[in-house]
Amino acid sequence: MNAYAIAHNPLGELQPQWLKLFQELAHNKEWQLIFAIVFHRIELVTESGAIRDRVLEGHTRALTKMKHFLSLEVDHGQLPAQLDVDMAAMLLNESLMGVLEAWLMQPETYDLSAVGERTVQAIFGMLHLSPLSKPT
């Protein structure tokens, strides 16, 4: 990833990464299996501690990255100054992951690759249409 591009258009750099993930998952059976196991077949209990730790580590990394990009967007005036970055990051991440999880439950219902771009744009677009204000 280009540091200059990230600094000047963070979400513009993040959106293609999510779209690439949607497209890859739609066509890669191995990735589908891995995501299906993570979403649907592991219990986050002590018996699966190593898997649980990796899942939680990935979740934490994703949220940290999302917060960083959102903060850069706010700093550059591309998102509202009053945006609650923590809440927005959580909503973005969970919305995107929710799309993946729902598709994995019923992949025959739609072509994830075909609707991926529009879905990613809509999810990121929510920040511009209905900004989340910081708590007072």
HUTA-V93463 format. One record per pair of residues at least 24 apart in sequence whose ideal C-beta (glycine too) atoms are under 10 Angstrom apart, sorted by the first residue. I is the first residue (numbers start at 0). GAP is how many residues later the second one is. Records with the same first field share a line. If there is no record, write none. Layout:
BEGIN
I = GAP, GAP
END
This chain:
BEGIN
5 = 62, 63, 66
6 = 65, 68, 69
7 = 64, 68, 70
8 = 60, 63, 64, 67, 69
9 = 55, 56, 58, 59, 60, 61, 62, 63, 64, 65, 66, 68, 69
10 = 55, 58, 59, 61, 62, 67, 68, 81, 113, 114, 116, 117
11 = 57, 61, 66, 112
12 = 56, 59
13 = 51, 52, 54, 55, 56, 58, 59, 78, 82, 106, 110
14 = 54, 102, 105, 106, 108, 109, 110
15 = 101, 104
16 = 48, 52, 103
17 = 74, 75, 78, 79, 81, 82, 98, 99, 101, 102, 103, 105, 106
18 = 94, 97, 98, 99, 100, 101, 102
19 = 96, 100
20 = 75, 79, 91, 95, 99
21 = 74, 77, 78, 81, 90, 91, 92, 93, 94, 95, 97, 98
22 = 89, 90, 91, 93, 94
23 = 88, 89, 92
24 = 75, 78, 79, 82, 87, 88, 91
25 = 74, 77, 81, 84, 85, 86, 87, 88, 89, 90
26 = 84, 85, 86
31 = 68, 71, 72, 75, 80
32 = 71
34 = 62, 65, 66, 68, 69
35 = 64, 65, 68, 69, 71
36 = 67
37 = 59, 62, 63, 66
38 = 58, 59, 61, 62, 63, 65, 66
39 = 61, 64, 65
58 = 34, 35, 38
61 = 27, 30, 31, 34, 35
62 = 26, 27, 29, 30, 31
63 = 25
64 = 24, 28
65 = 24, 25, 26, 27, 30
66 = 25, 26
69 = 57
72 = 51, 54, 55
73 = 53, 57
77 = 49, 50
78 = 48, 49, 52
79 = 47, 48, 51, 52, 53, 54
80 = 50, 52, 53
81 = 49, 50, 51, 52, 54
82 = 44, 48, 49, 50, 51
83 = 47, 48, 49, 50, 51
84 = 47, 49
85 = 46, 48, 49
86 = 45, 46, 47, 48
87 = 38, 39, 43, 44
89 = 42
90 = 32, 35, 36, 41
91 = 31, 32, 34, 35
92 = 30
93 = 29
94 = 24, 25, 27, 28, 29, 31
95 = 24, 27, 28
97 = 25
98 = 24
END
